[in-house]
Amino acid sequence: MSLVERLLFGSNHRPVRRATALVLASGLACTMIVLAGAVGVVLVCLAAVLLAALRLVDTLFTRAPQL
């Protein structure tokens, strides 16, 4: 038993409780990683859309007739 397990569960721990806690912790960590990736993908897509809109506006205004 590692030091972390002793600190978390004490010396009198049940293996089922330990396994349940480890599965929940690893599931939570995986969920956070997936959510961070999803947020990153959304931000990249938003940046691409904003860049395309900026290029379109720049193209429209540079080709406008000079008054």
C-alpha positions, -999 to 999 in steps of 0.1 A, spaced: 0 0 0 14 34 -10 17 64 12 -11 82 -6 -34 52 -1 -26 52 36 -33 89 39 -66 86 20 -80 54 33 -61 48 66 -47 14 77 -81 -2 80 -95 2 46 -117 -20 24 -104 -30 -10 -138 -24 -26 -139 12 -12 -104 18 -24 -111 4 -59 -143 25 -61 -125 57 -51 -97 50 -76 -122 43 -105 -141 75 -97 -110 96 -95 -97 82 -128 -131 87 -144 -132 123 -132 -97 129 -145 -106 115 -179 -137 136 -180 -117 167 -173 -92 159 -201 -121 153 -226 -138 185 -216 -106 205 -219 -101 190 -254 -136 199 -264 -132 234 -252 -100 237 -271 -117 224 -303 -145 249 -299 -121 278 -293 -101 268 -324 -133 267 -345 -144 301 -331 -110 316 -340 -112 302 -375 -147 317 -380 -136 351 -366 -105 351 -389 -127 342 -419 -151 370 -410 -123 395 -406 -108 385 -439 -142 389 -456 -148 423 -441 -113 434 -450 -118 422 -486 -152 440 -489 -139 473 -476 -107 474 -496 -126 467 -528 -152 493 -521 -152 523 -544 -133 553 -531 -155 583 -524 
